[in-house]
Each structure stands twice: as C-alpha cells, then as structure tokens.
C-alpha cells in the first residue's frame, strides 16, 4: 500500500468517527462554551453578561425530577449579541496609543480590551 493510499484510508476512518458539527443556528452553548468563545471566565458570563437585558434569553430544559436544567443559549444569538458591540472607536484608540508610545504608566502596555 502506498503512503497516499494509507493516508486516504486513515483520513476516511477518522472522518467516519467524527460527528458532524451542529450548525450555529441550532447549536446550544453552555456558559463555559460562551466563555471560551468570548475568551473570558465562566463567572463573567453568568454574573456580568447573562443578566444584561439585551443578552439572549437562556433555554432551560426540564429535568426528570421536574426541575429546570442548566441554562443554554442559542449560539447564533450570542454571536449576534456580541457583534452589536463592535468597537467603532478602534482607530481613535490606536491613534492615542501611537501618540503615547508603546507603554503607558509604570511600563505597562497601554492597549486595553
């Protein structure tokens, strides 16, 4: 068997074992998944963003004992919410940064997110 044929066989075997990705319009994200996407901590999602009035409403599926499960959010709604906050002043911030130089007070980097 040639290297190419072996690679093709291996790729087919791997592809057969990988579950297809759920499209974003249907995917439900946990607070941890939102945190990973936003590159923040889970607590920040739950304590800072989720309570905001414009943050997407959580989905809580029922549990066998009649309770409510952990919150999940539609991925597409979370992404749309975050996109509303694109920084339109980025150019002004960069100009300020360049005018100050690469470091701010006490030698720290001047850029902030």
ZIVEN-V961324 format. One record per helix or strand. SS is the DSSP state (helix for helix, strand for strand). FROM is the first residue (numbers start at 1). LEN is the number of residues. Records with the same first field share a line. If there is no record, write none. Layout:
SS=FROM-LEN ; FROM-LEN
This chain:
helix=3-15 ; 31-8 ; 42-8 ; 75-9 ; 90-11 ; 105-3
strand=28-2 ; 59-1 ; 62-1 ; 68-1 ; 72-3 ; 103-1 ; 109-1
